[in-house]
Amino acid sequence: MYGRRPMCYWNSQFIFIHCKERNVQPNTDYWGGIRFASGDFESSGYEHRIHDSVTHETSRTRESVLEHVHIVGAGMLHHETSPAVLSVAKSPSITHVNISQCLSHGVSLISPSENIKLMFNWIQNVLGVGITIAIYI
């Protein structure tokens, strides 16, 4: 599907596809969504052990915060479906976030690095799953 808009063909041979109605206004396009990821993905496996030469303690990285936000119409990134909020190997605090009328999932967390704070969120009228979490053990 790369490079093309997803289309529903009711006369096709596939029987396991369920095409849903657009859930945004006709004159509105979907947009990509919000991403949390490390800029240097390879170092994220050991950054929790970095030594602070001033305090002589292990340095603590501060995670991102997303709060009091209303996300509408997310879910199309480079002509592929994507969640409204995606976090890869990060653990942002996501609180008081309303997600609606999105083409794909609401929140997807892939291999979070720490505990996750998901509180007081409202996810409705999305064409995917509300929250997905994939944990690497």
Secondary structure per residue as TSV (DSSP state, phi and psi in degrees):
chain	resnum	aa	ss	phi	psi
A	1	M	-	360.0	-3.8
A	2	Y	T	-61.3	131.2
A	3	G	T	86.6	-1.7
A	4	R	S	-129.2	153.2
A	5	R	-	-80.4	140.0
A	6	P	-	-66.9	133.7
A	7	M	-	-127.2	151.9
A	8	C	-	-105.6	120.5
A	9	Y	-	-113.1	109.2
A	10	W	T	-73.9	-18.1
A	11	N	T	-99.3	15.9
A	12	S	S	-80.0	173.3
A	13	Q	S	-85.6	-10.4
A	14	F	-	-77.0	135.5
A	15	I	-	-114.4	-6.1
A	16	F	S	-103.8	18.2
A	17	I	-	-109.6	131.0
A	18	H	-	-117.2	109.5
A	19	C	-	-88.0	129.4
A	20	K	-	-102.8	161.3
A	21	E	-	-68.8	151.6
A	22	R	-	-61.2	140.2
A	23	N	-	-115.1	18.7
A	24	V	S	-120.0	166.6
A	25	Q	-	-60.4	148.5
A	26	P	T	-56.8	-31.7
A	27	N	T	-92.2	12.2
A	28	T	-	-114.6	138.4
A	29	D	-	-102.7	154.8
A	30	Y	-	-73.7	156.3
A	31	W	B	-126.6	172.2
A	32	G	-	-66.9	-45.9
A	33	G	-	116.1	-170.2
A	34	I	E	-112.0	134.0
A	35	R	E	-121.4	138.9
A	36	F	E	-121.1	118.0
A	37	A	E	-156.2	159.5
A	38	S	-	-77.9	137.3
A	39	G	S	-66.7	-33.7
A	40	D	S	-115.1	83.0
A	41	F	G	-57.3	-35.0
A	42	E	G	-69.2	-27.9
A	43	S	G	-86.0	-10.1
A	44	S	G	-65.5	-17.9
A	45	G	G	-75.0	-21.2
A	46	Y	T	-124.0	3.4
A	47	E	G	-65.0	-21.1
A	48	H	G	-72.4	-10.9
A	49	R	G	-105.3	7.1
A	50	I	-	-68.3	131.8
A	51	H	B	-85.6	132.8
A	52	D	-	-90.4	115.7
A	53	S	T	-72.1	-16.3
A	54	V	T	-84.9	-51.7
A	55	T	T	-92.4	-10.9
A	56	H	-	60.2	30.6
A	57	E	S	-117.8	169.5
A	58	T	B	-73.0	129.2
A	59	S	-	-70.3	143.0
A	60	R	-	-107.7	124.4
A	61	T	-	-84.2	140.3
A	62	R	-	-94.0	128.6
A	63	E	-	-79.6	161.0
A	64	S	-	-72.4	160.2
A	65	V	E	-128.7	130.6
A	66	L	E	-124.4	112.0
A	67	E	E	-146.7	151.8
A	68	H	E	55.1	53.6
A	69	V	E	-127.9	143.3
A	70	H	E	-115.2	115.9
A	71	I	E	-106.1	121.4
A	72	V	E	-127.8	132.6
A	73	G	S	75.8	22.4
A	74	A	B	-82.3	167.6
A	75	G	-	126.3	4.6
A	76	M	E	-127.7	106.6
A	77	L	E	-121.7	116.9
A	78	H	T	54.0	43.3
A	79	H	T	64.3	22.2
A	80	E	E	-126.1	147.0
A	81	T	E	-70.7	144.5
A	82	S	-	-150.3	154.7
A	83	P	-	-69.0	159.1
A	84	A	S	-63.7	-41.0
A	85	V	E	-128.5	122.5
A	86	L	E	-124.3	131.5
A	87	S	E	-127.2	125.7
A	88	V	E	-117.8	115.8
A	89	A	S	57.6	29.4
A	90	K	-	-133.7	163.0
A	91	S	-	-131.8	70.5
A	92	P	-	-70.5	153.8
A	93	S	E	-85.1	121.2
A	94	I	E	-120.5	104.4
A	95	T	E	-135.4	147.7
A	96	H	E	52.6	47.8
A	97	V	E	-112.8	129.1
A	98	N	E	-104.4	126.0
A	99	I	E	-122.5	126.0
A	100	S	E	-149.3	159.9
A	101	Q	S	51.2	47.6
A	102	C	-	-106.0	151.0
A	103	L	S	-75.3	-24.1
A	104	S	S	-131.3	-144.9
A	105	H	-	-70.1	160.7
A	106	G	S	-77.8	-65.0
A	107	V	E	-128.9	129.5
A	108	S	E	-125.1	123.4
A	109	L	E	-115.2	120.0
A	110	I	E	-113.4	118.2
A	111	S	S	48.8	61.6
A	112	P	-	-60.9	144.8
A	113	S	S	-82.4	-23.4
A	114	E	S	-143.2	-168.3
A	115	N	-	-63.1	150.8
A	116	I	-	-109.7	135.2
A	117	K	E	-109.2	102.0
A	118	L	E	-119.4	102.6
A	119	M	E	-138.7	141.8
A	120	F	S	57.7	41.3
A	121	N	-	-102.0	153.9
A	122	W	E	-130.8	117.6
A	123	I	E	-122.2	119.0
A	124	Q	E	-146.0	154.4
A	125	N	S	54.1	44.9
A	126	V	-	-105.4	150.2
A	127	L	S	-91.2	13.1
A	128	G	S	-128.4	-151.4
A	129	V	-	-89.9	147.6
A	130	G	S	-60.9	-59.7
A	131	I	E	-133.9	130.9
A	132	T	E	-124.7	138.8
A	133	I	E	-133.8	123.3
A	134	A	E	-113.2	116.3
A	135	I	-	-108.2	130.6
A	136	Y	-	-96.7	123.3
A	137	I	-	-107.4	360.0
